[in-house]
Amino acid sequence: MLIIPAEHPLDWKRPPVITLLLILLNTLIYFGYQGGDEERLETAVHTYLDGGLLNRERALFSEAFSTEHKLDVVEREQLDGLRRQDLATMILHDLEFEHQLHQRSDFQANPAWQAARAKAEAARDQLSSMRFGFIPAKFSVQGLFGAMFLHGSFDHLLGNMLFLFIFGFALEIALGKAVYLGLYLLSGVASHLLWWALDPVWVSGVGASGAISGLMGMYIGVYGLRKINFFYWLGPLIGYFKAPALWILPVWMGKELIGLLAADDHVNYYAHLGGLGAGFIAVWLPRQFGGIKVDEAYLHKQDADAPFKRELAALDQLLGQFALEQAAARGPDLLQRYPGRIALLERLYTVARTRQDKPLMSALLKQLFALPEASEALPLLKRIATDSNEAGQRLLQHPAVQLHLLAPLIRAGEGQLGLSVWRRLSQLPQKPAQLPVLTLQLARQLGQRQDLRGVSELTQYLHQAYPEAEQTRQLALYRQHLAR
């Protein structure tokens, strides 16, 4: 049975950074750290056998294991017939037998036996599941936290990371990164604590399942009785249904309880129940008293950009009516409230250019040139560079504007447009200090396009205007290289 929420598509405009980092961390730990467990186990087994421990403990282990698992005669013969290495591996992993062994009077009276055992256990404890796994009967803080970042197999890792991604991306947006990460860790710890309190066994548990079950509980706590979409897979039945989120909590809890009472497998149902309950309570209870902030706009699928889109539509309406004066009057306020929006800058550029509105043009150009390198700004930069060639565009032909245009045009590979901008800068009485460097960069750009005439023009200019500059020497060498 599988029932998972299908309420929100992944929004890459708001990427789930913490979720992706958690997935990366778990994956790196599995392949980078846990990948050495095979070698560590081999060392531990050799240490155990070399210490002569199997001869001392074989009969004791066989008796204890047969009694615990109620083996019949055939099964006991199979146990006794195991390879020495395989039997040593079983004994080293049986922590309950180890605990019982340490209580035996003959063990306590034999220093040599104790020393050999301690050496083998120290080697065994280097295994990831023993060092950082959570063992309820042997409580440790490092196991309490460390176990949620370890996995028993690749399939175990893959399944957990898939569910982490499914639940995590929506919760990270809804709760915020810090709260989301804190509750994820809290759920993982709570899942281990419930297991420790109800079933303190001598077994090492690993896996992110408890923390991920906490995400499932958080999801229910976030939506409460709000109806959301779920995907279900029940044997041959596959489809979607809509129901109040809270209705699914008893279904998920019931599934884990049935597994706990009836299933005969290695799934840690205590951890699942602990994480599920902790995640739900940690979100749902504070939500009732306003103690936790949730992105309601995201939950209601409201477009966070809707106000801007309405302003843009109103501006388009003014432009369509040729009400340029009204559009220009609204420009400064829009730029202040929605800084750096390319769609707004493009529209206001049309207004400022048509009206030769210096204050508006200055304000929008400052925002445009302050943008980080982005391909979406390139069309407007190219448009400004082209418009700069027209007579009467004194605002655009200002040296500061041209200088801000040249560098991004060169980086974008717009050599020809960059050349026209460069020509205006090169004709200035007082030339900018960056001009030699920009000239060399532009020449290299033109050289890649095999524009030898343009390269020759730039070379000749540097030779005349900056004969001693390092860029002049480099460009001369570059031109010789192109001429070969």
Secondary structure, 3 states (H helix, E strand, C coil): CEEEECCCCCCCCCCCHHHHHHHHHHHHHHHHHHHHHHHHHHHHHHHHHHCCHHHHHHHHHHHHHHHHHCCCHHHHHHHHCCCHHHHHHHHHHCHHHHHHHHHCHHHHCCHHHHHHHHHHHHHHCCCHHHHCCECHHHCCHHHHHHHHHCCCCHHHHHHHHHHHHHHHHHHHHHHCHHHHHHHHHHHHHHHHHHHHHHCCCCCCECCCHHHHHHHHHHHHHHHCCCEEEEEEEECCEEEEEEEEHHHHHHHHHHHHHHHHHHCCCCCCHHHHHHHHHHHHHHHHHHHHCCCCCCCHHHHCCCCCCHHHHHHHHHHHHHHHCCCHHHHHHHHHHHHHHCCCCHHHHHHHHHHHHHHCCHHHHHHHHHHHHHCCCCHHHHHHHHHHHHHCCCCCCCCCCCHHHHHHHHHHHHHCCCHHHHHHHHHHHHCCCCCCCCHHHHHHHHHHHHHHCCCHHHHHHHHHHHHHHCCCCHHHHHHHHHHHHHHC
